Amino acid sequence: MQKEIVNKTRLWINERFENQNIWIEFDDQETKSTYRYPHDKLINEFREKAPKEFFEGNWKNLRYHNWPTIPIEQGKFPFVRPFLSKYTVL
């Protein structure tokens, strides 16, 4: 299956994108870095490390989450920055 790159303006997970070999690319205004990450791998990180996110907020109602900035490592989702660091576009 060929990888599809979807451009977004922020960090994003969406139920519609699951199991489609979609990679999300976005420019983070805070770090001035561009990231291109495998959507399903990030969803799996959330399912493993923050499963309650799939039962509340936007996911519960709209089936997606997005963040205007990358969550800090000392915050609610400390696994996101280390995950994204592997997917920096040079």
VENRATA-V148454 format. One record per backbone hydrogen bond with DSSP energy under -0.5 kcal/mol. NH is the residue of the N-H (numbers start at 1). CO is the residue of the C=O. Records with the same first field share a line. If there is no record, write none. Layout:
NH=CO  CO
This chain:
4=21
6=4  23
7=5
8=25
11=67
13=65
15=63
17=14
18=15
20=17
22=17
23=4
24=37
25=6
26=35
28=26  33
29=27
32=28
33=28
34=89
35=26
36=87
37=24
39=22  37
42=38
43=39
44=40
45=41
46=42
47=43
48=44
49=45
50=46
53=50
54=51
55=52
56=53
59=56
60=56
61=57
62=58
63=58  59
64=58
65=13
67=11
75=72
78=75
80=77
82=78
83=79
84=80
85=81
86=82  83
87=84
88=85
89=34
90=88
